[in-house]
Structure formats: C-alpha cells, structure tokens
Amino acid sequence: MHPTLHRSPSHRSPGGAIGRIVAIALIVAAVAACGGKSPADQAQDELNAGLAADAAGNATDAATHYKACLALETTNKYCIFNLGVQAQNAGRALEAENDYRLALLQDPDFPSALYNLAILRVAAGSTQEGIELYQHLIQVDPNNASGHFNLGIALAATGDTVNGQNEINKGIQLNPALVAPDPLPGPSGSPAPSESPEATPAETPTPTKTPKPKAS
C-alpha cells in the first residue's frame, strides 16, 4: 500500500500568543542567530531537506528534518503528513493514522491526508468511516480519480453496489488506468477482488512541499 507524500503549500501558521515586545525580541534574536532567516524560513529549509532526503531514499534523515521543521513550526501540516506517510510505508498504521489526524486538525480539507486516512480506516475494518473520508475528499477535490474509485469499492463492500459502481465509473472516467475488480467486492460472503485498489493508488508516494506564492 503506497500512500502519497506531500510537498507543502505556503506556511501560514499563526505564531503563539506572546507579548508583542517579547515576540519582536525573539524574532530579532532568531534572525540574528540564523543569518537573517525567520523561523518560518528555517522550517521551510528543513522541509525541503526532508524532501530531498526522501527523494534519495534516506527515510531516517528525512524524518530528522521533518521533526526539526515541526520544532520550528508545530502546525506544519506537510511535515506532520510526511511523517505519517513514512509510518504508513513502514507498516506502522496506528502511528500513520495519528499523524494524518493531526494534519487534518491543521487543515480539515487536506486532500492527501483524507485519502491516506481513508485507506487505513477501510483496511482496519472501519469501512463506514473510510466512506465518509472519501466522500469528504471528493467534495474538496471532485476530480480525484482514486477517491471516487476507492469510494466505489468501499460502497460495494457494504452492499451498495449501484452507488459503488457509479463511483467506480467516475474514477475510471477521470483516470482510465484504473481497473475495476471483477467481481466487485460485496458484503460478507461475497467474492472480494484479488487486489485491493487501495493497495495500488493512482498516485505514487511523493513528499509534500509548500508551493511558492504566485507573483501578483
């Protein structure tokens, strides 16, 4: 099962509520100590270093950088998410779930966290929660082919084969590379697909980074 890593869009997390004078003093001290870089810039550097380490196949170094990013910016959903992807790829499902839920606390509409958490919840037998997560995902990202496809598989597994087939068809229309299982999974006792679509999501694991703001 290969979840999707993430490259974070811009960091807009508010800082802690400290007195204005103290906050300014801390910022000045931090900038002086780090060659003029703000904590947000340092956090971005750590995220980028983590992404580079992940791309090079060095998960240990990547995790170190993601954690350093979070020490500077505790609400950075991308670093939280990327740690979740590492945990999921390593088979630590509960740790991954916790990271995805933390990322969703920062942004309840974070598509990749919704998608990966849905995969884990369905795999754990919580199919209804997985269905709700996929439904949320396609509200946020209506053209998410894997979201429609996996929602259809999950619905079919509950016995709702009509809506399930409709969602599978939508997913295939959006991404013709997706192939529906034959026969569709059904309630207990019905044949299950030989390979779960959740095990082969359309997207390959790629860390998330923050997109650069567009010039106005």
N, C-alpha and C positions, 0 to 999 in steps of 0.2 A: 504494500500500500504506500503510494508515494504522495505525500502532501505537498502543498505549494509553499515555498518560502517567499518572503516578501521584501521588496525594496520600498522603504517608507516614503510616502508623500510628505510635504513640509511639516516640520515640527511646530505646532502652535500651542504647546502646553503652557498653561499659566504657571508662574513660579509660586512658591509658598508665601503665605501671608506673614511677612516680617515687616517691621517698621521701615518706612521709606529711607531714612538715613542709614540704617543698618544695611538694608538691601543694596543701596548705592555703594556703601563701603565694601561690601562683599564682592560686588561686581567689579569694582575698580581693582581690588586685590587679585581677583581671579584673572582678570585681563592682563594685569602686570605680570603675574606668575606664568602665564601661558602664551607669552609673545603676542598679546593683543587679541586672543581668541576668547569669545564668550563661552559659557558652559554649554549653550546650545550648539555652537560650532564644534566644540570638543566632542560633544555627544555624536554629532554627525560624522566626525572623523572616526570615532570608534565604530559606528555602524558601518561605515564604508570599509574599514579594516576587517570587520567581521565578514562582510560580503565577499571581500577578496579572499579571505581565508577559506570560506565555504566553497568558493569557485575553484580553489586549489585543492579541495578535498580534505582540508585540515579542520575538522569539526571542533577539536579541542581549542585551537587558537580562536576560531570563530566565536565559540561560546564565551571565551575570556573577554573578547572585545564587546560582545553584546551585553555582558554583565557590567563592563566598565561604562558602557553607554547608559545603562539603567542607573548606575551610581550617580551619573551626572544629570539624568533626566528620567525620573522614576516612572513617568507616564508615557514613555515612548512605546507606542503600540507595536511598532515594527520590530524592535528588539525583543519585546515580550513574545510576539508571534514567532519570530525566527527561532527562539529557544524552544518554542512548542513544536516547531517542525523538526528540529533536531531530536527532541524527545520522541516524537511520533516515528521518525525514521529508525530510531534505536529500539523501538518496541516498548517504550515507557508510556503507555496510553494514558494512565491517570495523570502523570506529570504534564503530558501534552494537553489534555483536557483543561487542566488548571490554568496553563499558560494561555490557551485560547479564550477561556472565560475572562481572564484578566485583561487580555487585549480588547475583548468586547465591552468590558467596563469602561475603557477609554473611548471606544467608538462602537456603539451597538450595531452600526450598519457596515462594519468592516467585512467585505465580501469573503475574503480568503479565510478569515477566522470562522465565519459562519459555515463555510463549505467544509473545512477540515474538521470542525467540531461535529458537524452532521455525520460525516463519515464515521467518526469514532463512536458516536452515540448509537447509530444503527448497528455497527459491529458489536457493540456491547449489549444489544438486545433491546435498547430503548428506541424502538422504531418510531413511535409517535413523536418523541422529542426531535428525532432526526428529521421527520417530515416537516415539523414546524420550523426547524432551522433552514431547511431547503426552501420552504415557502417564503421565509423572510429574505433569504438570499436572492430569490428571483424577483421579489418586489424591489430590492435595491438595484439589482443587475439583471434586467429582464432578458438580456441576450446571453446569459451564462448557460452555455450548452450542457455542460456537465451537471449543473444544478438541476435543470429540467430533467435530464436523463436519469440522474440518481433519485430524484423525487419520484419519477415514474416507477422505478424499480421498487422503491420503498412502499409506494401506494399499492402496487400489485401484490406485494408481500402481505399486506393487510387484507387482501380480498377485493380491493377497489381496482379491478382490472381495467375498467373503462377509463377512469381518470388517469390511471397509471399508464395505459397505452398512449393516451393523448400527450402526456408529458414526455414520454419516451420519443414520440414522433417529433415533438417540438425540439428536443435536444438533437435529434438526428438532422432535422432541417437546418439547425444552426451549425452543426458540425457533422458532416456526412461520414467522418471517420469513425464515429461511434456506431457500435453494432449491438442491436438488442439481443438479449439472451433468448434462446428458443429451447424449451418453452419458457414463458415468463414465470418467475417465482410466484408462489401463492401462499395462502395460509398453511399452517402445519399440515404436513402430509402431502402437500403438492410438490412437484419437482422444483428443485432450485437450479439456477443457472450454474454451469460448470465453472464459471469465473465471475466473481462479483465485479460489477462496473466500478464500485468504489475502490477496488484494488488497482484499477488502471484509469485514473482520472485523466482528463484531456490535457491538463497542464502538468509539465514536469516540475520537480522541486527547484524553485529559484528563490533566493532570498529577496526580501522586500527592501527597497531603499526609498528615500524621500525624493520625489521629483523636484527638479529645480523650478522655482516660480517663473511663470511666463512674464516677459517684459511687457509693460502696458503701453 
